[in-house]
Structure formats: C-alpha cells, structure tokens
Amino acid sequence: TQPSSDLFAAAAAGGRPTTARHAQAAALSGDLDSALRLSDRLVANEDSPDRAEGATVGATALAHRGQLGRSAELYRWSGTASSAAFAAIAAAATGQADELERFLDQPPSGRAPTLLASASVLMGRGVRETLTGQPTAALSAFVQASALLEPAGQTVLLPDSPAALAALVALHSGEFDIGESVLDDAVASGLGAALMSSRHRLLQAWIPMVRGKTAAAAEYLAAATSEARQLESRDLLFATALEVGIARRSSDLPGLQRSWGRAREAIVRHPVDLFTLLPLGEFAIAAARLGELNRLQMHLREARLLLDRLGNPALWATPWHWSALHAAIIMEEPTVADEHVAALVAARQTRFGSAVAAAAESWLEILRGVVDPARVETAARGLHHIGMSWDGARLAGQAAIRTSDRKAMTALLDCARMLQGRPAQTGHVNDAITVPNESRLSDREQEVAELVLGGLTYKQIADQLFISAKTVEHHVARMRQRLNCASRSELLAKLRSMAAPRSSAEQPRVPWPRRPTP
C-alpha cells in the first residue's frame, strides 16, 4: 500500500483539491491523526467546497476509533451519496435501529449510484437482516457488497468493510467457510487499503482460534500486528482479545496474564458496540479466569443494555450469552448460568442457535452431577459441526472427568480427542485412582491422574481443569514423589495398579444445586 505522502503527491499532480485528497489519502494509509486534523480543518472552513468530503473522512476515522456516535453525526452532516447508509449503520451498532429502518424504507434519491453508494445500501440491508432476519440473508447482502467494491480495492474509504461484517456474521452463525472465503478475497484485492488490512487479518485469525487451531490463529495475528503503525482502538480490541483467547485455549496461564494487562487498556479505549461483542465475550471469560471480572462489569452491563435496545437479536445475542455462561461457570454462579442458558434456549431458531443451546443445557447438567454420555456427545458434536470444535472437545472432556462410569469416560475422552483431530485412545481408562491412606492423592491429583491415564497431554488436562499446564506438571511431580516413583513410566504403572472403583468413603465432587422448578 502506498504511504499517504505518495497518494497526496499523486492527487496534487492530477490537479485535484489537495487538502481533501490528502485527508483521504492519510485515512486510507491508516494515518488517522493526520486524516482527522485535515478533515477538521476542512469542516471548519465555511468557504471550502470540500467540507462534505472532509466530514466523510473524519467520520470514517472516528468509526475506526470506536466513536460511532460522533461518526454518525458527521456522516449525516456530510450528505454524500454513501453517508446516510453509514450513519444509519453506526446508529444501529449503538442500539438505535430506527434510523436504519427509515433509511432503508426511504433511501435518499437523486444521488449518483456509484459502487460505494450501492454497496453502502447493501451493507445497511445486511445489518438490518442481522437484527430482524436470517443470517443467510445478512451474509448474502454483505458478500454482494464486498464483491461490488473489490474493483475499487485500495481507493475506497470505509468505516467498516462488508467483508469484515460478513466475517462477523459468519462467526456469529457458524458459517466459517464463507467468512474465510470473503476475507481471503478482501485481503487479495486490498479492499479498504491499509486502513482495513489489519481488521481483515484479525478476523482471519479469529476463525481458526474458535476452531481450536491456535497455531494458525497466532500466525494470522502476527501478520496483522507486524506493520509499523500502531493499531487503532477497534483493531487493538480484537488483537488483544485474540491474544487472550489463544492463551486460554492453549492453557497458557502466564500468557493469559500478560495478555490481560494489554487487554485492560484496549477495553477502556473503546466503547461497547454491536460489532465488538465478540472480543468483549472473550474478555469476560478471561477476566473470570483471572478473578478480575469486576473490572468489566460496566462494559458487560452496557452490552446487555445494547442488546435489550435492539430486541435481543438472536444472531448477536447467542455468542454473547455463550461467553457469559462460561464466565458464570468459572465464577461458580449457578443462578447467573441458568439465566444465560434460558436466553440461549429462547434463541435456538437456527442451526447454530440450536447447537449452542443444546451444549449449554448439557454443560449445566454435567455441573449438576448428571452425565448422559449420549446426550453430551451429541451436544459436543453439534458444536463441532458449527465450527466450534474446541468448545465441543472441552464439553466432552469435562463430562469425562465428572463420571464414575468407566465406559462412559472412555467414550467421552475418545469423542474429545476426535473433535481435537487426535486418534482415539486404545486400551482402558480406569474409573478412579485410589491409594493407601498413607499416600492418598488429593482430589485434584485424582483428577489429573485419571486424565493422564486417559492419554491427555498436560495442556489438554490443564484446559479441562481450568489450571495451567505448569500446574499439571507440578501435580504429576508431587504424585511421583508421594508414590515414590522414579520415572513417569513407573508412575503410570503405579496408577494403573491402584485403579479401582471409587470408594464410597471418598468425598465426591460436589455438584451444583438443581435448578428450582417454576
């Protein structure tokens, strides 16, 4: 991508008004400080013929910095062909859907039907479909808008690209392949120039992260953050959420703690809006994991109010409640968890919603001491089929460590391995590990021992038990010392020899209380 100085020189050589073109070139190159300074100068100059173009540049820059309210105001004022659509989209993203409805019902007339103007209308229709229609209709509108803009490529200035919005819808509805395809096309065409390049690559990283392919996600994240320029607040929000999400899924507790420090700054820099609910959900789980959920309470409350103002559209609300459910599970808040499950069940009209709702119900059954292996496996595979393979494997793994039935444990662990792309374990998994009183393992060590015998790696055990891989290693070391084993192989042999049905004298895991019947 050309730097803004080169684009500015080209505009001046072509005899075009240089201040307006320089402002646009600065924005396209990602230099939003210069773009905002120049656009403000144009808007303030009552004699300038380029005030509207200056307002459009300023509105676009503010959108990338998360200031959607102010962005919408400038778009309305500019009156350009695409500005009414972008103002309405920004308003809807902050909970004011009426403006979008009015725009689509009575679109402005008499304006040139440029590619950008046509695409902006399609983007508005796509956003409306996410609120009141079907995900497939929303995806279709965004994909069509993206195709319209690809010939313009690096010359089109966008507050958000239709490819990015398509990817968000794909992530919220389980259509990951479509999301990947439209993002690949946007990157190849340079859609939105440098201003949009990081956003496209960050969303490319999000898809493999949800699938549990953390190495691929990390590669995309590195590509998105390798450029010299600093990420704008919206991109920084997604980048730090990816860091947090990759660390969490890799059971990297030190990495999670490091990433959380950067995430806190990103969170305070960006207001809550509809298009940033995914990173906020990831932050909620991480904050609960680190005991800092109180830091997010204001933002979580704003997210709930935003969804309420929009009528709790299922497409946006379902992933949000799924993340909030897992934060409640970590915080051991059964009542809060029940509320999120009820919301997910109420929004199960789509294939994606049905799979997530079934998994949520299964999670709470497991936590309440009811492990139905067939039901759990069906729910876990349902998550896998909508692209959430990591979550599906985790559900099956958690059920495995909470059942005393050896066959059920074996089947559930095999299911978890399959969803992770690993072969099923041959041999037998023992019900529980019991040892003489003088060397009895703690409850946590028993859990670790069962999963070690099940063939899970330290990282996979850590993820199932919500601890770090290093802590698992320490548990294994303590078991070796306690059982006087000189090597890992000796420890495994010892644990196998001590395997027996769980003694009735042992203290069982305390399940969550049953949900009160209405």
C-alpha positions as CSV (number, residue, x, y, z in Angstrom):
1,T,0.0,0.0,0.0
2,Q,1.3,3.5,-0.9
3,P,2.0,5.9,2.0
4,S,-0.2,8.9,2.4
5,S,2.6,11.2,1.1
6,D,2.7,9.4,-2.2
7,L,-1.0,9.4,-2.6
8,F,-1.1,13.1,-1.7
9,A,1.5,13.9,-4.4
10,A,-0.5,12.0,-7.0
11,A,-3.6,13.9,-6.1
12,A,-1.9,17.2,-6.3
13,A,-0.3,16.3,-9.7
14,G,-3.7,15.5,-11.0
15,G,-4.9,19.0,-10.3
16,R,-7.4,17.9,-7.6
17,P,-8.0,19.9,-4.3
18,T,-5.1,18.7,-2.3
19,T,-6.3,19.2,1.3
20,A,-9.3,17.0,0.8
21,R,-7.4,14.4,-1.2
22,H,-4.6,14.5,1.3
23,A,-7.0,13.8,4.1
24,Q,-8.5,10.9,2.2
25,A,-5.0,9.5,1.4
26,A,-3.9,9.8,5.0
27,A,-7.0,7.9,6.1
28,L,-6.5,5.1,3.5
29,S,-2.9,4.7,4.6
30,G,-4.0,4.4,8.3
31,D,-2.6,7.7,9.4
32,L,-5.8,8.7,11.2
33,D,-4.2,11.5,13.2
34,S,-3.4,13.4,10.0
35,A,-6.7,12.5,8.5
36,L,-8.6,13.9,11.5
37,R,-6.6,17.1,11.6
38,L,-7.1,17.8,7.9
39,S,-10.8,16.9,7.9
40,D,-11.4,19.1,10.9
41,R,-9.7,22.0,9.0
42,L,-12.0,21.4,6.0
43,V,-15.2,21.2,8.0
44,A,-14.3,24.4,9.9
45,N,-13.6,26.4,6.7
46,E,-17.0,27.7,5.6
47,D,-15.6,28.7,2.3
48,S,-14.2,25.3,1.4
49,P,-16.1,23.4,-1.3
50,D,-14.8,20.2,0.2
51,R,-16.4,20.4,3.6
52,A,-18.6,17.4,2.9
53,E,-15.6,15.3,1.8
54,G,-13.7,16.4,4.9
55,A,-16.7,15.3,7.1
56,T,-16.7,11.9,5.5
57,V,-13.0,11.4,6.1
58,G,-13.5,12.5,9.8
59,A,-16.5,10.2,10.2
60,T,-14.6,7.2,8.9
61,A,-11.6,7.9,11.1
62,L,-13.8,8.2,14.2
63,A,-15.6,4.9,13.4
64,H,-12.2,3.1,13.4
65,R,-11.5,4.6,16.8
66,G,-14.8,3.4,18.2
67,Q,-16.6,6.7,18.3
68,L,-19.7,5.6,16.4
69,G,-22.0,8.2,17.8
70,R,-19.8,11.1,16.6
71,S,-19.1,9.3,13.4
72,A,-22.8,9.0,12.6
73,E,-23.2,12.7,13.3
74,L,-20.5,13.7,10.8
75,Y,-21.9,11.3,8.2
76,R,-25.3,12.8,8.5
77,W,-23.9,16.3,8.1
78,S,-21.8,15.4,5.1
79,G,-24.7,14.4,2.9
80,T,-22.6,12.4,0.4
81,A,-24.1,9.5,-1.5
82,S,-23.0,6.8,0.9
83,S,-23.0,8.8,4.1
84,A,-26.7,8.3,5.0
85,A,-26.2,4.5,4.9
86,F,-23.0,4.6,7.0
87,A,-24.7,6.9,9.6
88,A,-27.6,4.5,9.9
89,I,-25.3,1.5,10.3
90,A,-23.3,3.3,13.0
91,A,-26.5,4.3,14.8
92,A,-27.8,0.7,14.7
93,A,-24.5,-0.6,16.1
94,T,-25.0,1.6,19.2
95,G,-28.6,0.5,19.7
96,Q,-30.6,2.9,17.5
97,A,-32.1,0.7,14.8
98,D,-34.9,3.1,13.9
99,E,-32.6,5.3,11.8
100,L,-31.6,2.3,9.7
101,E,-35.2,1.3,9.2
102,R,-36.0,4.8,8.0
103,F,-33.1,4.9,5.6
104,L,-33.9,1.5,4.0
105,D,-37.6,2.3,3.8
106,Q,-37.0,5.7,2.2
107,P,-33.4,5.9,0.8
108,P,-32.2,9.3,-0.4
109,S,-32.9,9.9,-4.1
110,G,-31.1,11.9,-6.7
111,R,-27.6,10.8,-5.8
112,A,-25.1,9.2,-8.1
113,P,-25.4,5.4,-7.9
114,T,-21.7,4.8,-7.5
115,L,-20.2,1.4,-6.5
116,L,-19.7,2.8,-3.0
117,A,-23.2,4.1,-2.8
118,S,-24.7,0.8,-3.9
119,A,-22.5,-1.2,-1.6
120,S,-23.4,1.0,1.4
121,V,-27.1,0.3,0.8
122,L,-26.4,-3.4,0.7
123,M,-24.4,-3.1,3.9
124,G,-27.4,-1.4,5.6
125,R,-29.7,-4.2,4.4
126,G,-27.2,-6.7,5.8
127,V,-27.1,-5.1,9.2
128,R,-31.0,-5.0,9.3
129,E,-31.1,-8.7,8.5
130,T,-28.8,-9.4,11.4
131,L,-31.3,-7.7,13.7
132,T,-34.6,-9.0,12.3
133,G,-34.0,-11.5,9.6
134,Q,-31.9,-14.6,8.8
135,P,-28.1,-14.9,9.0
136,T,-28.0,-16.2,5.4
137,A,-29.8,-13.1,4.1
138,A,-27.3,-10.9,6.0
139,L,-24.4,-12.9,4.7
140,S,-25.7,-12.6,1.1
141,A,-26.0,-8.8,1.4
142,F,-22.5,-8.3,2.8
143,V,-20.9,-10.7,0.3
144,Q,-22.6,-8.9,-2.6
145,A,-21.4,-5.5,-1.2
146,S,-17.9,-6.8,-0.9
147,A,-17.9,-8.1,-4.5
148,L,-19.1,-4.7,-5.7
149,L,-16.2,-2.9,-4.0
150,E,-13.4,-5.2,-5.0
151,P,-12.7,-3.4,-8.3
152,A,-12.2,-0.2,-6.3
153,G,-9.9,-2.0,-4.0
154,Q,-7.4,0.3,-2.3
155,T,-9.2,3.5,-3.2
156,V,-12.4,3.1,-1.3
157,L,-12.6,4.7,2.2
158,L,-14.8,2.6,4.6
159,P,-15.8,2.9,8.2
160,D,-16.0,-0.9,8.2
161,S,-15.8,-3.2,5.2
162,P,-18.6,-5.5,4.0
163,A,-16.1,-8.3,4.2
164,A,-15.4,-7.7,7.8
165,L,-19.2,-7.5,8.6
166,A,-19.7,-10.7,6.6
167,A,-17.0,-12.4,8.7
168,L,-18.6,-11.2,11.9
169,V,-21.9,-12.7,10.8
170,A,-20.2,-15.9,9.8
171,L,-18.6,-16.1,13.3
172,H,-21.9,-15.5,14.9
173,S,-23.8,-18.1,12.9
174,G,-21.3,-20.9,12.3
175,E,-20.7,-20.2,8.6
176,F,-16.9,-20.1,9.0
177,D,-16.1,-21.3,5.5
178,I,-18.0,-18.3,4.0
179,G,-16.2,-16.0,6.4
180,E,-12.8,-17.3,5.4
181,S,-13.6,-17.0,1.7
182,V,-14.8,-13.4,1.8
183,L,-11.9,-12.3,3.9
184,D,-9.4,-14.0,1.6
185,D,-10.9,-12.1,-1.3
186,A,-10.8,-8.8,0.6
187,V,-7.1,-9.3,1.5
188,A,-6.2,-10.2,-2.1
189,S,-7.9,-7.1,-3.5
190,G,-6.6,-4.8,-0.8
191,L,-10.2,-3.7,0.0
192,G,-10.1,-0.6,2.1
193,A,-6.4,-0.2,1.7
194,A,-4.1,-0.2,4.8
195,L,-6.9,1.2,6.9
196,M,-8.8,-2.1,6.7
197,S,-6.0,-4.6,6.2
198,S,-5.4,-5.2,9.9
199,R,-9.1,-5.7,10.6
200,H,-9.4,-8.3,7.8
201,R,-6.3,-10.3,9.1
202,L,-7.5,-10.1,12.7
203,L,-10.8,-11.6,11.7
204,Q,-8.9,-14.2,9.7
205,A,-7.2,-15.1,12.9
206,W,-10.5,-15.4,14.9
207,I,-11.9,-18.2,12.8
208,P,-9.1,-20.8,13.4
209,M,-9.0,-19.7,17.1
210,V,-12.6,-20.7,17.6
211,R,-11.9,-23.9,15.8
212,G,-9.1,-24.6,18.2
213,K,-6.3,-24.2,15.7
214,T,-4.3,-21.8,17.9
215,A,-1.0,-22.1,15.9
216,A,-2.8,-20.9,12.7
217,A,-4.6,-18.2,14.7
218,A,-1.3,-17.0,16.1
219,E,0.2,-16.7,12.6
220,Y,-2.6,-14.6,11.3
221,L,-2.4,-12.4,14.4
222,A,1.3,-11.9,13.9
223,A,0.7,-10.9,10.3
224,A,-2.0,-8.4,11.4
225,T,0.2,-6.8,14.0
226,S,3.5,-6.8,12.1
227,E,3.1,-3.4,10.5
228,A,4.9,-0.5,11.9
229,R,1.9,1.7,12.5
230,Q,0.0,1.4,15.8
231,L,-3.3,-0.4,15.8
232,E,-6.4,1.8,16.1
233,S,-8.6,1.2,19.1
234,R,-11.0,-1.1,17.4
235,D,-8.3,-3.3,15.9
236,L,-6.4,-3.2,19.2
237,L,-9.5,-4.6,20.9
238,F,-9.6,-7.6,18.5
239,A,-5.9,-8.1,18.7
240,T,-5.7,-8.3,22.5
241,A,-8.8,-10.5,22.6
242,L,-7.1,-12.8,20.2
243,E,-4.0,-12.9,22.4
244,V,-6.3,-13.7,25.4
245,G,-8.3,-16.3,23.5
246,I,-5.2,-18.1,22.1
247,A,-3.6,-18.2,25.5
248,R,-6.8,-19.5,27.2
249,R,-7.2,-22.2,24.6
250,S,-3.6,-23.2,24.9
251,S,-3.8,-23.4,28.7
252,D,-1.1,-20.8,28.9
253,L,-1.8,-19.1,32.2
254,P,1.3,-16.9,32.2
255,G,0.5,-15.8,28.6
256,L,-3.1,-15.1,29.6
257,Q,-2.0,-12.9,32.5
258,R,0.4,-11.0,30.2
259,S,-2.3,-10.5,27.6
260,W,-4.8,-9.4,30.1
261,G,-2.7,-6.5,31.1
262,R,-2.8,-5.2,27.5
263,A,-6.4,-6.1,27.1
264,R,-7.4,-3.8,30.0
265,E,-6.0,-0.8,28.2
266,A,-7.8,-1.8,24.9
267,I,-11.1,-2.2,26.8
268,V,-11.1,1.3,28.3
269,R,-10.2,2.9,25.0
270,H,-13.2,1.5,23.0
271,P,-16.9,2.0,23.8
272,V,-19.2,-1.0,23.6
273,D,-21.0,-1.5,20.3
274,L,-22.6,-4.3,18.4
275,F,-19.6,-5.1,16.3
276,T,-17.3,-5.6,19.3
277,L,-19.3,-8.1,21.3
278,L,-17.1,-11.0,20.3
279,P,-13.9,-9.6,21.9
280,L,-15.9,-8.5,25.0
281,G,-17.2,-12.0,25.4
282,E,-13.6,-13.4,25.2
283,F,-12.5,-10.8,27.8
284,A,-15.3,-11.8,30.2
285,I,-14.2,-15.4,30.3
286,A,-10.5,-14.4,30.7
287,A,-11.4,-11.9,33.5
288,A,-13.4,-14.6,35.3
289,R,-10.5,-17.0,35.0
290,L,-8.1,-14.4,36.5
291,G,-10.5,-13.2,39.2
292,E,-10.9,-9.7,37.7
293,L,-14.5,-9.9,36.3
294,N,-15.4,-6.8,38.4
295,R,-13.2,-4.7,36.1
296,L,-15.6,-5.5,33.2
297,Q,-18.9,-5.0,35.0
298,M,-19.7,-1.6,33.5
299,H,-18.9,-2.9,29.9
300,L,-20.9,-6.1,30.5
301,R,-23.9,-4.0,31.7
302,E,-23.6,-1.8,28.6
303,A,-23.6,-4.8,26.3
304,R,-26.7,-6.2,27.9
305,L,-28.5,-2.8,27.6
306,L,-27.4,-2.6,24.0
307,L,-28.8,-6.0,23.1
308,D,-32.0,-5.1,25.0
309,R,-32.4,-1.9,23.0
310,L,-32.2,-3.9,19.8
311,G,-34.7,-6.5,20.9
312,N,-32.0,-9.2,21.8
313,P,-31.4,-10.3,18.2
314,A,-30.5,-13.9,18.2
315,L,-27.6,-13.7,15.9
316,W,-25.7,-11.2,18.1
317,A,-27.0,-12.4,21.5
318,T,-26.2,-16.1,21.1
319,P,-22.4,-16.0,21.2
320,W,-22.6,-13.3,23.8
321,H,-24.7,-15.5,26.2
322,W,-22.4,-18.4,25.4
323,S,-19.4,-16.5,26.6
324,A,-21.2,-15.1,29.6
325,L,-22.3,-18.6,30.5
326,H,-18.7,-19.7,30.7
327,A,-17.7,-16.7,32.8
328,A,-20.6,-17.7,35.2
329,I,-19.4,-21.3,35.3
330,I,-15.9,-20.2,36.2
331,M,-17.2,-17.9,38.9
332,E,-19.5,-20.7,40.2
333,E,-22.7,-18.7,39.8
334,P,-25.4,-21.3,39.1
335,T,-28.2,-18.7,39.0
336,V,-26.5,-16.5,36.6
337,A,-25.6,-19.5,34.4
338,D,-29.2,-20.6,34.4
339,E,-30.2,-17.1,33.1
340,H,-27.8,-17.4,30.2
341,V,-28.9,-20.9,29.3
342,A,-32.5,-19.8,29.3
343,A,-31.6,-17.0,26.9
344,L,-29.8,-19.4,24.6
345,V,-32.7,-21.8,24.6
346,A,-35.1,-19.0,23.7
347,A,-32.9,-18.1,20.7
348,R,-32.5,-21.6,19.2
349,Q,-34.3,-20.9,16.0
350,T,-31.3,-21.5,13.8
351,R,-28.9,-24.5,13.4
352,F,-26.2,-22.5,15.2
353,G,-28.5,-21.4,18.0
354,S,-29.8,-25.0,18.4
355,A,-26.3,-26.4,18.7
356,V,-25.2,-23.8,21.2
357,A,-28.4,-24.1,23.3
358,A,-28.0,-27.9,23.5
359,A,-24.4,-27.6,24.6
360,A,-25.3,-25.0,27.2
361,E,-28.0,-27.3,28.7
362,S,-25.6,-30.2,28.7
363,W,-22.9,-28.1,30.5
364,L,-25.3,-27.4,33.4
365,E,-26.5,-31.0,33.6
366,I,-22.9,-32.1,33.9
367,L,-22.2,-29.5,36.6
368,R,-25.2,-30.7,38.5
369,G,-23.9,-34.2,38.5
370,V,-25.9,-35.6,35.6
371,V,-23.7,-37.1,32.9
372,D,-25.7,-38.6,30.0
373,P,-22.9,-39.8,27.6
374,A,-25.0,-40.0,24.5
375,R,-26.5,-36.5,25.1
376,V,-23.1,-35.0,25.9
377,E,-21.6,-36.5,22.8
378,T,-24.4,-35.3,20.6
379,A,-24.1,-31.8,22.0
380,A,-20.3,-31.8,21.6
381,R,-20.5,-33.0,18.0
382,G,-23.2,-30.3,17.4
383,L,-20.6,-27.7,18.4
384,H,-18.1,-29.3,16.1
385,H,-20.5,-29.2,13.2
386,I,-20.9,-25.4,13.5
387,G,-17.1,-24.8,13.7
388,M,-16.7,-24.7,17.5
389,S,-14.5,-27.8,17.7
390,W,-12.5,-26.6,20.7
391,D,-15.7,-25.9,22.7
392,G,-17.1,-29.3,21.7
393,A,-13.9,-31.1,22.8
394,R,-13.9,-29.3,26.1
395,L,-17.5,-30.2,26.8
396,A,-16.8,-33.9,26.2
397,G,-13.7,-33.7,28.3
398,Q,-15.4,-32.0,31.2
399,A,-18.1,-34.7,31.2
400,A,-15.5,-37.4,31.1
401,I,-13.9,-36.3,34.4
402,R,-17.2,-36.0,36.1
403,T,-18.5,-39.5,35.5
404,S,-17.6,-42.6,37.5
405,D,-18.7,-44.9,34.7
406,R,-15.5,-46.3,33.0
407,K,-17.1,-47.0,29.7
408,A,-18.7,-43.5,29.6
409,M,-15.4,-41.9,30.5
410,T,-13.6,-43.8,27.7
411,A,-16.2,-42.9,25.1
412,L,-16.3,-39.2,26.1
413,L,-12.5,-38.9,26.1
414,D,-12.4,-40.5,22.6
415,C,-15.0,-38.0,21.5
416,A,-12.9,-35.2,22.8
417,R,-9.8,-36.5,21.0
418,M,-11.7,-36.9,17.8
419,L,-13.0,-33.3,17.9
420,Q,-9.5,-32.2,18.5
421,G,-8.3,-34.1,15.5
422,R,-6.5,-36.7,17.5
423,P,-6.9,-40.5,17.3
424,A,-9.0,-42.4,19.8
425,Q,-7.0,-43.9,22.7
426,T,-6.7,-47.7,22.7
427,G,-6.7,-49.6,25.9
428,H,-8.7,-48.9,29.0
429,V,-9.4,-45.8,31.1
430,N,-9.9,-46.6,34.8
431,D,-12.8,-45.4,36.8
432,A,-10.7,-43.7,39.5
433,I,-7.5,-43.9,41.3
434,T,-7.4,-45.0,44.9
435,V,-4.3,-45.4,47.0
436,P,-3.5,-46.4,50.6
437,N,-4.2,-43.8,53.2
438,E,-0.5,-43.1,53.9
439,S,-0.1,-41.9,50.3
440,R,-3.6,-40.9,49.3
441,L,-3.9,-38.5,46.4
442,S,-5.8,-35.2,46.8
443,D,-9.0,-34.7,44.8
444,R,-7.2,-32.6,42.3
445,E,-4.4,-35.1,41.9
446,Q,-7.0,-37.8,41.3
447,E,-8.5,-35.8,38.5
448,V,-5.1,-35.3,37.0
449,A,-4.2,-39.0,37.4
450,E,-7.4,-40.0,35.6
451,L,-6.7,-37.8,32.7
452,V,-3.1,-38.8,32.5
453,L,-4.2,-42.4,32.2
454,G,-6.7,-41.3,29.6
455,G,-3.8,-40.2,27.4
456,L,-4.3,-36.4,27.5
457,T,-1.4,-34.1,27.3
458,Y,-0.5,-31.6,30.1
459,K,-2.0,-28.7,28.1
460,Q,-5.3,-30.7,27.5
461,I,-5.5,-31.6,31.1
462,A,-4.9,-28.0,32.1
463,D,-7.7,-26.9,29.8
464,Q,-10.2,-29.4,31.2
465,L,-9.4,-28.5,34.8
466,F,-9.0,-24.7,34.4
467,I,-5.4,-24.7,35.5
468,S,-2.1,-24.1,33.8
469,A,0.0,-26.8,32.1
470,K,2.7,-25.9,34.6
471,T,0.4,-26.7,37.5
472,V,-0.4,-30.0,35.9
473,E,3.3,-30.7,35.7
474,H,3.6,-29.9,39.4
475,H,0.8,-32.2,40.3
476,V,2.4,-35.0,38.4
477,A,5.7,-34.3,40.1
478,R,4.0,-34.4,43.5
479,M,2.3,-37.7,42.7
480,R,5.7,-39.2,41.7
481,Q,7.2,-38.1,45.0
482,R,4.2,-39.2,47.1
483,L,4.1,-42.6,45.4
484,N,7.9,-43.0,45.4
485,C,8.1,-43.4,41.6
486,A,11.5,-42.7,39.9
487,S,10.1,-42.1,36.4
488,R,6.9,-41.2,34.6
489,S,6.6,-44.8,33.3
490,E,6.8,-46.1,36.8
491,L,4.2,-43.6,37.9
492,L,1.8,-44.7,35.2
493,A,2.3,-48.3,36.1
494,K,1.6,-47.5,39.8
495,L,-1.5,-45.6,38.9
496,R,-2.8,-48.4,36.8
497,S,-2.2,-50.9,39.5
498,M,-4.1,-48.8,42.0
499,A,-7.0,-48.2,39.7
500,A,-10.3,-49.4,41.2
501,P,-13.9,-48.4,41.5
502,R,-14.3,-45.2,43.5
503,S,-14.5,-46.0,47.2
504,S,-17.7,-45.0,48.9
505,A,-15.6,-43.5,51.7
506,E,-14.1,-40.9,49.3
507,Q,-15.6,-37.4,49.2
508,P,-17.4,-37.0,45.8
509,R,-17.3,-33.8,43.7
510,V,-20.0,-31.5,45.0
511,P,-22.4,-30.9,42.1
512,W,-24.2,-27.6,41.5
513,P,-27.7,-27.4,43.1
514,R,-30.6,-28.4,40.9
515,R,-32.4,-25.5,39.2
516,P,-35.7,-24.7,41.0
517,T,-38.8,-25.8,39.1
518,P,-41.2,-22.9,38.3
